[in-house]
Amino acid sequence: MSTPVGTDQAADPVVLFKTHVRAVGGHERCSLEVAGGTVAPPRATVGIRLADAEVAAAIGEEPGSVVTATASGDGMVSAARGAIRHAVGRDEVSLVSFQVTAVCGGIDVPREVTVTVEVEDQQRCTGRGVSTDIIEASACADVDALNPSPRLVQRSPEFKP
């Protein structure tokens, strides 16, 4: 038996994720707009707030500023991923793993997306996103994965894990 979206059991994972995963690192997703279909390539536009001064300076922005970027892709998730990477100046990051799981049973319930990305120096970072919209969950996971990676890239060799 599936749990309706309005029940506590279905809502708790989204509430927990959205209240505990914020811009602890250098980026916070502010907006996401996607479009797709059979006539034109899927496109996505994202707005990313640069919360960390070091991260903002690395791409020539002020801390707290919102950077907007647009990209197209093979699908709406791919387009969103490209726009996020472009907004934060990390175009060379590659996807290693992409997993989707149901948080609880049913059709219109939250899904958890977990991504693992490889950054510039072959370090791997994992991010997690939860939403009833799989594209939004994917975008959250990408931003989450990219948040710690600037610190890994900028560390001197003796301090890298």
Backbone as CSV, one residue per row, in Angstrom:
resi,resn,N_x,N_y,N_z,CA_x,CA_y,CA_z,C_x,C_y,C_z
1,MET,0.838,-1.175,0.000,0.000,0.000,0.000,0.886,1.243,0.000
2,SER,0.611,2.190,-0.882,1.440,3.386,-0.961,0.960,4.444,0.025
3,THR,1.878,5.336,0.371,1.581,6.402,1.313,1.357,7.687,0.543
4,PRO,0.219,8.350,0.713,-0.018,9.607,0.011,1.019,10.661,0.388
5,VAL,1.289,11.572,-0.550,2.300,12.591,-0.343,2.013,13.456,0.876
6,GLY,0.776,13.720,1.182,0.446,14.607,2.279,0.634,14.022,3.660
7,THR,0.988,12.760,3.770,1.129,12.152,5.089,2.510,12.437,5.665
8,ASP,2.621,12.294,6.968,3.897,12.541,7.640,4.991,11.609,7.149
9,GLN,4.653,10.342,6.897,5.662,9.370,6.478,6.302,9.782,5.155
10,ALA,5.520,10.301,4.201,6.066,10.693,2.908,6.798,12.019,2.988
11,ALA,6.358,12.927,3.832,6.934,14.265,3.877,8.224,14.339,4.677
12,ASP,8.397,13.507,5.694,9.544,13.611,6.575,10.902,13.612,5.866
13,PRO,11.182,12.709,4.912,12.504,12.726,4.276,12.799,14.038,3.559
14,VAL,11.801,14.633,2.901,12.013,15.901,2.197,12.251,17.013,3.195
15,VAL,11.449,17.060,4.259,11.613,18.094,5.273,12.982,17.989,5.921
16,LEU,13.387,16.784,6.280,14.691,16.597,6.888,15.806,17.048,5.949
17,PHE,15.732,16.669,4.689,16.782,17.039,3.738,16.829,18.548,3.540
18,LYS,15.671,19.169,3.322,15.646,20.600,3.020,15.987,21.461,4.225
19,THR,15.818,20.956,5.445,16.162,21.760,6.606,17.595,21.536,7.070
20,HIS,18.200,20.401,6.693,19.540,20.114,7.179,20.626,20.226,6.113
21,VAL,20.279,20.311,4.856,21.287,20.436,3.805,21.149,21.815,3.177
22,ARG,21.988,22.699,3.590,22.018,24.060,3.072,23.442,24.374,2.642
23,ALA,23.717,25.603,2.337,25.021,25.985,1.799,26.115,25.919,2.860
24,VAL,26.432,24.699,3.278,27.503,24.505,4.231,28.825,24.688,3.495
25,GLY,28.829,24.368,2.240,30.008,24.534,1.411,29.938,25.853,0.681
26,GLY,30.162,25.819,-0.597,30.255,27.054,-1.342,29.077,27.406,-2.210
27,HIS,28.072,26.536,-2.362,26.982,26.801,-3.291,25.638,26.442,-2.661
28,GLU,24.609,27.168,-3.081,23.242,26.837,-2.692,22.351,27.097,-3.902
29,ARG,21.590,26.078,-4.319,20.707,26.242,-5.468,19.541,27.141,-5.084
30,CYS,19.336,28.210,-5.855,18.248,29.159,-5.594,17.073,28.935,-6.522
31,SER,17.369,28.580,-7.765,16.289,28.391,-8.728,16.674,27.327,-9.751
32,LEU,15.648,26.707,-10.308,15.833,25.685,-11.341,14.640,25.752,-12.274
33,GLU,14.915,25.901,-13.552,13.859,25.898,-14.565,14.312,24.975,-15.685
34,VAL,13.468,24.000,-16.041,13.812,23.056,-17.100,12.708,23.014,-18.145
35,ALA,13.101,22.695,-19.369,12.137,22.527,-20.459,12.636,21.398,-21.340
36,GLY,11.712,20.576,-21.810,12.088,19.463,-22.668,10.915,19.030,-23.508
37,GLY,11.188,18.234,-24.482,10.145,17.738,-25.365,10.770,17.095,-26.582
38,THR,9.981,16.948,-27.646,10.473,16.298,-28.856,10.868,17.290,-29.944
39,VAL,10.594,18.564,-29.757,10.873,19.559,-30.793,12.248,20.198,-30.631
40,ALA,12.632,20.519,-29.427,13.911,21.190,-29.172,14.676,20.407,-28.104
41,PRO,16.002,20.589,-28.058,16.789,19.896,-27.032,16.377,20.356,-25.630
42,PRO,16.425,19.458,-24.649,16.139,19.855,-23.268,17.096,20.952,-22.819
43,ARG,16.560,21.931,-22.078,17.363,23.048,-21.572,17.063,23.252,-20.096
44,ALA,18.035,23.769,-19.385,17.853,24.087,-17.969,18.556,25.398,-17.654
45,THR,17.943,26.170,-16.783,18.544,27.395,-16.269,18.541,27.278,-14.748
46,VAL,19.700,27.538,-14.144,19.811,27.475,-12.694,20.331,28.798,-12.149
47,GLY,19.958,29.057,-10.920,20.529,30.166,-10.162,21.222,29.564,-8.955
48,ILE,22.496,29.868,-8.775,23.286,29.322,-7.674,23.825,30.477,-6.831
49,ARG,23.533,30.442,-5.519,24.095,31.440,-4.599,25.457,30.946,-4.142
50,LEU,26.447,31.816,-4.279,27.813,31.481,-3.878,28.004,31.909,-2.426
51,ALA,27.882,30.969,-1.503,27.901,31.279,-0.076,29.304,31.438,0.487
52,ASP,30.283,30.839,-0.138,31.647,30.830,0.385,32.499,31.865,-0.342
53,ALA,33.230,32.708,0.392,34.044,33.773,-0.206,35.123,33.221,-1.132
54,GLU,35.745,32.118,-0.730,36.816,31.519,-1.528,36.286,30.994,-2.865
55,VAL,35.133,30.350,-2.806,34.513,29.808,-4.021,34.078,30.943,-4.937
56,ALA,33.469,31.975,-4.370,33.020,33.122,-5.166,34.205,33.801,-5.841
57,ALA,35.272,34.021,-5.098,36.450,34.679,-5.650,37.068,33.873,-6.788
58,ALA,37.000,32.540,-6.686,37.588,31.678,-7.713,36.938,31.879,-9.078
59,ILE,35.677,32.326,-9.106,35.023,32.576,-10.401,34.710,34.061,-10.601
60,GLY,35.374,34.905,-9.814,35.262,36.350,-10.006,33.946,36.956,-9.541
61,GLU,33.348,36.403,-8.517,32.073,36.910,-7.989,32.225,37.275,-6.522
62,GLU,31.248,38.006,-6.014,31.202,38.373,-4.604,30.473,37.284,-3.806
63,PRO,30.867,37.064,-2.551,30.131,36.105,-1.719,28.667,36.531,-1.585
64,GLY,27.778,35.574,-1.677,26.350,35.863,-1.583,25.692,36.187,-2.912
65,SER,26.482,36.398,-3.957,25.885,36.711,-5.257,25.272,35.455,-5.869
66,VAL,24.280,35.672,-6.735,23.612,34.574,-7.418,24.088,34.545,-8.864
67,VAL,24.636,33.421,-9.271,25.119,33.224,-10.636,24.067,32.414,-11.379
68,THR,23.703,32.860,-12.581,22.721,32.155,-13.403,23.426,31.561,-14.617
69,ALA,23.068,30.337,-14.965,23.650,29.679,-16.133,22.590,28.815,-16.800
70,THR,22.735,28.640,-18.107,21.820,27.828,-18.906,22.633,26.807,-19.689
71,ALA,22.084,25.614,-19.834,22.745,24.569,-20.613,21.687,23.675,-21.238
72,SER,22.088,22.963,-22.283,21.216,21.952,-22.872,21.876,20.595,-22.650
73,GLY,21.105,19.533,-22.850,21.655,18.201,-22.616,20.822,17.142,-23.300
74,ASP,21.165,15.881,-23.068,20.431,14.758,-23.652,19.045,14.616,-23.036
75,GLY,18.881,15.117,-21.823,17.608,15.102,-21.109,17.602,16.251,-20.134
76,MET,16.508,16.414,-19.407,16.407,17.547,-18.484,17.379,17.430,-17.316
77,VAL,17.640,16.213,-16.844,18.616,16.035,-15.762,20.009,16.408,-16.260
78,SER,20.365,15.955,-17.445,21.665,16.276,-18.033,21.818,17.786,-18.241
79,ALA,20.764,18.430,-18.696,20.800,19.880,-18.902,20.987,20.604,-17.567
80,ALA,20.280,20.178,-16.532,20.407,20.797,-15.212,21.821,20.616,-14.671
81,ARG,22.371,19.417,-14.832,23.742,19.152,-14.369,24.736,20.065,-15.076
82,GLY,24.565,20.227,-16.391,25.464,21.101,-17.148,25.363,22.559,-16.714
83,ALA,24.163,23.027,-16.463,23.966,24.410,-16.029,24.599,24.644,-14.658
84,ILE,24.461,23.680,-13.755,25.062,23.809,-12.420,26.581,23.864,-12.529
85,ARG,27.159,22.951,-13.287,28.625,22.938,-13.448,29.114,24.244,-14.056
86,HIS,28.393,24.754,-15.039,28.791,26.008,-15.683,28.675,27.186,-14.711
87,ALA,27.603,27.220,-13.920,27.386,28.333,-12.981,28.499,28.436,-11.943
88,VAL,29.019,27.295,-11.518,30.055,27.315,-10.478,31.463,27.172,-11.045
89,GLY,31.587,27.244,-12.369,32.900,27.197,-12.994,33.587,25.858,-12.896
90,ARG,32.822,24.775,-12.942,33.378,23.430,-12.783,32.985,22.537,-13.965
91,ASP,33.158,23.014,-15.203,32.754,22.274,-16.393,33.468,20.939,-16.556
92,GLU,34.667,20.800,-15.984,35.449,19.577,-16.170,35.093,18.456,-15.200
93,VAL,34.139,18.674,-14.323,33.692,17.632,-13.382,32.931,16.567,-14.166
94,SER,33.218,15.292,-13.893,32.524,14.220,-14.617,31.699,13.358,-13.663
95,LEU,30.624,12.832,-14.192,29.725,11.980,-13.418,30.279,10.560,-13.374
96,VAL,30.378,9.996,-12.177,30.857,8.636,-11.995,29.679,7.693,-11.737
97,SER,28.728,8.147,-10.894,27.614,7.303,-10.501,26.362,8.152,-10.301
98,PHE,25.206,7.600,-10.702,23.907,8.274,-10.546,22.902,7.219,-10.122
99,GLN,22.342,7.373,-8.912,21.404,6.380,-8.396,20.131,7.062,-7.913
100,VAL,18.991,6.438,-8.200,17.697,6.934,-7.742,17.036,5.837,-6.923
101,THR,16.566,6.191,-5.730,15.838,5.235,-4.897,14.588,5.892,-4.349
102,ALA,13.572,5.087,-4.092,12.333,5.587,-3.496,12.538,5.709,-1.996
103,VAL,12.130,6.849,-1.439,12.242,7.060,-0.001,11.210,6.219,0.730
104,CYS,10.024,6.096,0.136,8.975,5.229,0.669,8.129,4.780,-0.529
105,GLY,7.189,3.877,-0.334,6.414,3.316,-1.434,5.447,4.310,-2.055
106,GLY,5.083,4.061,-3.303,4.097,4.890,-3.996,4.669,5.565,-5.222
107,ILE,3.803,6.271,-5.941,4.209,6.935,-7.179,4.648,8.376,-6.933
108,ASP,3.822,9.161,-6.263,4.109,10.581,-6.042,4.755,10.821,-4.692
109,VAL,5.797,10.091,-4.396,6.497,10.214,-3.123,7.939,10.653,-3.387
110,PRO,8.635,11.105,-2.370,10.010,11.569,-2.572,10.935,10.482,-3.111
111,ARG,11.855,10.909,-3.928,12.915,10.052,-4.444,14.238,10.631,-3.966
112,GLU,15.156,9.745,-3.669,16.497,10.176,-3.279,17.435,9.922,-4.450
113,VAL,18.173,10.954,-4.830,19.178,10.820,-5.881,20.540,10.961,-5.218
114,THR,21.416,10.013,-5.515,22.787,10.064,-5.023,23.708,10.082,-6.237
115,VAL,24.594,11.074,-6.284,25.558,11.161,-7.385,26.967,11.131,-6.823
116,THR,27.859,10.554,-7.589,29.285,10.632,-7.293,29.932,11.276,-8.502
117,VAL,30.719,12.324,-8.245,31.396,13.033,-9.327,32.899,12.957,-9.110
118,GLU,33.623,13.074,-10.212,35.075,13.120,-10.141,35.495,14.535,-10.504
119,VAL,36.236,15.182,-9.600,36.669,16.557,-9.815,38.017,16.578,-10.521
120,GLU,38.551,17.759,-10.684,39.721,17.986,-11.519,40.934,17.125,-11.191
121,ASP,41.146,16.812,-9.921,42.342,16.040,-9.551,42.025,14.578,-9.249
122,GLN,40.975,14.047,-9.879,40.533,12.663,-9.753,40.010,12.300,-8.359
123,GLN,39.751,13.278,-7.525,39.087,13.023,-6.252,37.606,12.812,-6.527
124,ARG,36.948,11.967,-5.742,35.516,11.706,-5.916,34.740,12.289,-4.749
125,CYS,33.611,12.909,-5.084,32.735,13.515,-4.081,31.320,13.005,-4.332
126,THR,30.600,12.741,-3.253,29.241,12.223,-3.354,28.266,13.257,-2.819
127,GLY,27.117,13.382,-3.501,26.074,14.300,-3.065,24.731,13.603,-3.050
128,ARG,23.804,14.161,-2.273,22.494,13.561,-2.100,21.432,14.633,-2.239
129,GLY,20.318,14.275,-2.900,19.178,15.178,-3.033,17.885,14.403,-2.875
130,VAL,16.886,15.013,-2.254,15.594,14.371,-2.048,14.501,15.340,-2.472
131,SER,13.591,14.864,-3.309,12.451,15.667,-3.737,11.426,14.745,-4.376
132,THR,10.189,15.222,-4.462,9.178,14.484,-5.206,9.415,14.646,-6.710
133,ASP,10.216,15.622,-7.108,10.580,15.864,-8.504,11.998,15.336,-8.713
134,ILE,12.156,14.348,-9.571,13.464,13.712,-9.755,14.501,14.672,-10.341
135,ILE,14.072,15.642,-11.136,15.016,16.617,-11.700,15.530,17.524,-10.593
136,GLU,14.637,17.963,-9.708,15.053,18.791,-8.573,15.964,17.992,-7.638
137,ALA,15.624,16.744,-7.369,16.465,15.897,-6.511,17.856,15.738,-7.125
138,SER,17.920,15.577,-8.439,19.206,15.451,-9.135,20.029,16.728,-9.006
139,ALA,19.366,17.881,-9.179,20.065,19.162,-9.056,20.591,19.357,-7.636
140,CYS,19.783,19.012,-6.641,20.222,19.118,-5.242,21.435,18.228,-4.990
141,ALA,21.414,17.017,-5.535,22.530,16.084,-5.350,23.802,16.616,-5.991
142,ASP,23.678,17.211,-7.185,24.856,17.773,-7.851,25.455,18.924,-7.063
143,VAL,24.605,19.826,-6.592,25.103,20.953,-5.800,25.757,20.432,-4.526
144,ASP,25.130,19.451,-3.886,25.688,18.857,-2.672,27.054,18.220,-2.944
145,ALA,27.187,17.526,-4.060,28.463,16.883,-4.404,29.547,17.909,-4.700
146,LEU,29.175,19.026,-5.315,30.172,20.035,-5.678,30.556,20.929,-4.509
147,ASN,29.780,20.961,-3.450,30.107,21.826,-2.320,31.447,21.511,-1.668
148,PRO,31.774,20.271,-1.337,33.069,20.036,-0.700,34.233,20.008,-1.673
149,SER,33.983,19.780,-2.956,35.088,19.530,-3.882,36.022,20.717,-4.127
150,PRO,35.600,21.990,-4.028,36.594,23.048,-4.209,37.696,22.973,-3.158
151,ARG,37.361,22.566,-1.944,38.379,22.459,-0.910,39.367,21.342,-1.235
152,LEU,38.877,20.233,-1.802,39.769,19.135,-2.180,40.722,19.560,-3.285
153,VAL,40.209,20.321,-4.256,41.029,20.747,-5.388,42.087,21.743,-4.945
154,GLN,41.767,22.600,-3.961,42.676,23.667,-3.571,43.640,23.271,-2.450
155,ARG,43.510,22.084,-1.876,44.425,21.639,-0.828,45.790,21.333,-1.409
156,SER,46.798,21.532,-0.598,48.128,21.144,-1.048,48.233,19.620,-0.999
157,PRO,49.117,19.011,-1.783,49.183,17.541,-1.904,49.312,16.799,-0.584
158,GLU,50.043,17.346,0.385,50.221,16.619,1.645,48.965,16.529,2.489
159,PHE,47.937,17.347,2.188,46.701,17.334,2.958,45.544,16.668,2.232
160,LYS,45.758,16.165,1.041,44.677,15.501,0.308,44.422,14.122,0.891
161,PRO,43.144,13.715,0.934,42.836,12.394,1.496,43.399,11.267,0.664
